[in-house]
Amino acid sequence: MKKGIGYTMKKGAEIASDQQQKWTEKGLQKKFPKILQKGFSDYDKIYNTTASLPKEWESSVMPIVSTAKDILDELVLEFEGEGAQDKPNKENKKLNSIRSFFIHSLDALLQFVEKLSSDNHKMTANEVEKARQNINIFKADLLRHQETLHKVRRFDFDVVMDVIKARLK
């Protein structure tokens, strides 16, 4: 009886802690630009839908979902960084450089995962092959967005280094 009550209390504390963390994250996300908020909303839908897919599809799609999360996290780090509120142009430039990630890629990935979830049990061999090709297309697209984001970061770093060199002269 004691073990059962102890387990229940421990599990309840874990659930409460997880829920509190989610609420805190939602509160922090409200400080971000609308497009980034929408990106997190779409990501949550994509992740939940992917988790409900059969194991074979989940294992194929989950690396793409984690890449999308990495891109979102990278943008969050830029907004949470020291003095990010003082530099809105910098973040707008980064968001604008990968705006198609939010507008096209996340939306297409969401539609793909939802369609895969609804039709996975009645797909023909040709449709399965097309879905696998689409997964590869998504991988390439998200990697391209990551490279674009890294190029913007390198460009900013190069500009800062040039300014420092000019001031030192």
C-alpha positions as CSV (number, residue, x, y, z in Angstrom):
1,M,0.0,0.0,0.0
2,K,2.8,2.4,0.9
3,K,4.7,1.6,-2.3
4,G,1.5,2.3,-4.3
5,I,0.9,5.6,-2.7
6,G,4.6,6.5,-2.9
7,Y,4.6,5.7,-6.6
8,T,1.5,7.6,-7.3
9,M,2.8,10.7,-5.5
10,K,6.1,10.4,-7.4
11,K,4.4,10.0,-10.7
12,G,2.0,12.9,-9.9
13,A,5.0,15.2,-9.1
14,E,6.7,14.2,-12.4
15,I,3.5,15.0,-14.4
16,A,3.1,18.3,-12.6
17,S,6.7,19.2,-13.2
18,D,6.4,18.4,-16.9
19,Q,3.2,20.5,-17.2
20,Q,4.8,23.4,-15.4
21,Q,7.8,23.2,-17.8
22,K,5.5,23.2,-20.8
23,W,3.6,26.3,-19.5
24,T,6.9,28.1,-18.9
25,E,8.1,27.3,-22.4
26,K,4.8,28.6,-23.8
27,G,5.2,31.8,-21.8
28,L,8.7,32.3,-23.2
29,Q,7.5,31.6,-26.7
30,K,5.0,34.5,-26.5
31,K,8.0,36.9,-26.5
32,F,9.2,35.6,-29.9
33,P,8.0,37.0,-33.2
34,K,4.7,35.6,-34.5
35,I,6.3,33.5,-37.2
36,L,8.5,31.7,-34.7
37,Q,5.5,31.1,-32.4
38,K,3.7,29.6,-35.4
39,G,6.8,27.5,-36.1
40,F,6.7,26.0,-32.6
41,S,3.0,25.4,-32.9
42,D,3.4,23.5,-36.2
43,Y,6.4,21.6,-34.7
44,D,4.3,20.4,-31.8
45,K,1.6,19.2,-34.2
46,I,4.2,17.4,-36.4
47,Y,5.9,15.8,-33.4
48,N,2.6,14.5,-31.9
49,T,1.4,13.2,-35.2
50,T,4.8,11.5,-35.9
51,A,4.7,9.9,-32.5
52,S,1.4,8.2,-33.4
53,L,2.7,6.7,-36.7
54,P,3.6,3.0,-37.0
55,K,7.2,2.3,-35.9
56,E,8.6,1.9,-39.5
57,W,7.3,5.4,-40.5
58,E,8.1,7.0,-37.2
59,S,11.7,5.9,-37.4
60,S,11.9,7.3,-41.0
61,V,10.3,10.6,-40.2
62,M,11.7,11.3,-36.7
63,P,15.2,12.4,-37.9
64,I,13.5,15.1,-40.1
65,V,11.4,16.2,-37.2
66,S,14.5,16.5,-35.0
67,T,16.3,18.5,-37.7
68,A,13.3,20.9,-37.7
69,K,13.5,21.2,-33.9
70,D,17.3,21.9,-34.2
71,I,16.5,24.8,-36.6
72,L,13.9,26.2,-34.2
73,D,16.2,25.9,-31.2
74,E,19.0,27.6,-33.0
75,L,16.7,30.6,-33.7
76,V,15.5,30.6,-30.1
77,L,19.1,30.8,-28.9
78,E,19.6,33.9,-31.1
79,F,16.5,35.6,-29.5
80,E,17.4,34.6,-26.0
81,G,21.0,35.5,-26.4
82,E,22.5,38.4,-24.4
83,G,21.3,41.7,-25.8
84,A,19.0,40.1,-28.4
85,Q,16.3,42.6,-27.6
86,D,18.6,45.4,-28.5
87,K,19.3,44.0,-32.0
88,P,16.0,43.4,-33.7
89,N,17.4,43.9,-37.2
90,K,19.9,41.0,-36.7
91,E,17.1,38.5,-35.8
92,N,14.8,39.8,-38.5
93,K,17.5,39.2,-41.0
94,K,18.0,35.6,-39.8
95,L,14.2,35.0,-39.8
96,N,13.9,36.5,-43.2
97,S,16.8,34.4,-44.5
98,I,14.9,31.2,-43.7
99,R,11.3,32.5,-43.9
100,S,10.5,29.7,-46.5
101,F,11.3,27.2,-43.7
102,F,8.3,28.5,-41.7
103,I,6.0,29.2,-44.7
104,H,6.7,26.2,-46.9
105,S,8.8,23.5,-45.3
106,L,7.1,23.2,-41.9
107,D,3.6,23.5,-43.4
108,A,4.5,20.8,-46.1
109,L,6.0,18.5,-43.4
110,L,2.9,18.9,-41.3
111,Q,0.6,18.0,-44.2
112,F,2.9,15.1,-45.2
113,V,2.9,13.6,-41.6
114,E,-0.9,14.1,-41.3
115,K,-1.5,12.4,-44.7
116,L,0.9,9.6,-43.7
117,S,-0.9,9.1,-40.4
118,S,-4.3,8.9,-42.1
119,D,-3.3,6.7,-45.1
120,N,-0.4,4.6,-43.9
121,H,-2.5,1.4,-43.6
122,K,-3.9,1.5,-47.1
123,M,-0.9,2.7,-49.2
124,T,0.1,0.9,-52.3
125,A,3.8,0.0,-53.0
126,N,4.0,2.9,-55.4
127,E,2.7,5.3,-52.8
128,V,5.1,3.9,-50.2
129,E,8.0,4.6,-52.6
130,K,6.8,8.1,-53.2
131,A,6.5,8.7,-49.5
132,R,10.1,7.5,-49.0
133,Q,11.2,9.9,-51.8
134,N,9.4,12.7,-50.1
135,I,11.2,12.0,-46.9
136,N,14.5,12.4,-48.7
137,I,13.3,15.6,-50.2
138,F,12.4,16.9,-46.8
139,K,15.8,16.0,-45.5
140,A,17.6,17.9,-48.2
141,D,15.3,20.9,-47.8
142,L,15.8,21.1,-44.0
143,L,19.6,20.7,-44.4
144,R,19.5,23.6,-46.9
145,H,17.7,25.8,-44.4
146,Q,20.3,24.9,-41.7
147,E,23.1,25.8,-44.1
148,T,21.5,29.1,-44.9
149,L,21.1,29.8,-41.2
150,H,24.8,29.0,-40.6
151,K,25.9,31.2,-43.5
152,V,24.0,34.1,-42.0
153,R,25.8,33.4,-38.7
154,R,29.2,33.2,-40.4
155,F,28.5,36.4,-42.3
156,D,27.6,38.2,-39.0
157,F,30.8,36.8,-37.4
158,D,32.9,38.0,-40.3
159,V,31.4,41.5,-40.2
160,V,32.1,41.7,-36.4
161,M,35.7,40.6,-36.9
162,D,36.2,43.2,-39.7
163,V,34.8,45.9,-37.4
164,I,37.1,44.8,-34.6
165,K,40.1,44.9,-36.9
166,A,39.2,48.3,-38.2
167,R,38.9,49.6,-34.6
168,L,42.2,48.1,-33.6
169,K,44.0,49.9,-36.5
